[in-house]
Amino acid sequence: MTPNELITKGSNFLKQNNIKTHMLDSELILSSVTGKQREDFLLKDDFKLNLKQIKSFNDLISRRALLKEPIAYLTNKKEFWSIKFNVDKAVLIPRPETEILVEKIIKYYKGRNPFILDIGTGSGCIIISLLREFKKSKGIAIDISNKALNIAKRNSINYDTFDRLKFINSSISTFDRFKFDIIVSNPPYIAQHQLKNLDKDIKNFEPKIALNGGNDGLDVVRKVIYKSRKILKINGMLALEIGNGQYKKVSQILKLNKFREKFFIKDFRDNIRCIFSVLDHY
Ligand SMILES: C[S@@+](CC[C@H](N)C(=O)[O-])C[C@H]1O[C@@H](n2cnc3c(N)ncnc32)[C@H](O)[C@@H]1O
């Protein structure tokens, strides 16, 4: 069987099992088991697949089709800000919405070298992307999950930012070192009672600690805002990702904590997704 025949077979099976991105997923899975680029299959279809590769391909296709396991966990890769991050079930799969946060910070701080804290770093996608742009910046990445930090460390080694980045296994509640120019966070923000309504591929596979924001979804958001007030430099920026419909409440919490909102950004579906605010005085 040629690579393209196998891709078509996998894609058909995924389609029968209602996977919308069936062709792409099938290509990504074959790419992952062969170590080849997706484009290689388009250009050249004459290389031989060995039995082990075909078996791995079939296993991964079944997991995707029948268990709805996310493609990023099957291939252990997710592209974010044009680089491929290592991921596994210990970390949230980086989302395109979070790139909005990164894009805005890069534009706003162009030409500067801010000292950055990333709260709840997960795979490290935010802070590593930022440090790759701000070549002389340093940063700290904290996470309550040690397993997540290990993945983030590996990513920072792969993408040449390890010498400028310190990793700390801590909850934001107990962290209070240094003063930062930017604090960025994509905290868990799904209300606990809504977790059961999430799509199967999210609720059955992504870490609860990365999703669960407590009763109203804002438990960790509150902790981040409260602590940022103490560890942000005056005029420092807090860049927060929030969930759908949380803007009003988060705005109030920011105001109560002496933050002045600078701007917000909407996502591709027109929901307010990120809030940027500055600390005027203590
Ligand atoms: C939504 S994920 C974001 C991961 C990554 N920053 C991203 O944008 O893809 C939230 C992360 O916050 C971490 N976390 C949850 N509660 C925390 C806390 N109290 N203090 C620090 N990190 C926390 C989780 O372990 C998880 O890695």
The ligand as a Gaussian input file, in Angstrom:
#p B3LYP/6-31G(d) Opt

LIG

0 1
 C       -5.391000      26.776000      30.498000
 S       -3.827000      26.057000      30.878000
 C       -2.761000      27.111000      29.960000
 C       -1.511000      26.459000      29.490000
 C       -0.677000      27.321000      28.531000
 N       -0.279000      28.568000      29.157000
 C       -1.454000      27.627000      27.259000
 O       -1.890000      28.778000      27.083000
 O       -1.627000      26.711000      26.436000
 C       -3.642000      26.573000      32.556000
 C       -2.378000      26.103000      33.265000
 O       -2.413000      26.674000      34.597000
 C       -1.924000      25.735000      35.533000
 N       -2.507000      26.098000      36.840000
 C       -3.730000      25.810000      37.338000
 N       -3.906000      26.374000      38.531000
 C       -2.759000      27.062000      38.816000
 C       -2.319000      27.854000      39.912000
 N       -3.105000      28.081000      40.970000
 N       -1.086000      28.394000      39.872000
 C       -0.265000      28.182000      38.804000
 N       -0.630000      27.431000      37.742000
 C       -1.860000      26.881000      37.736000
 C       -2.363000      24.390000      34.976000
 O       -1.565000      23.346000      35.470000
 C       -2.230000      24.613000      33.464000
 O       -0.966000      24.199000      33.007000

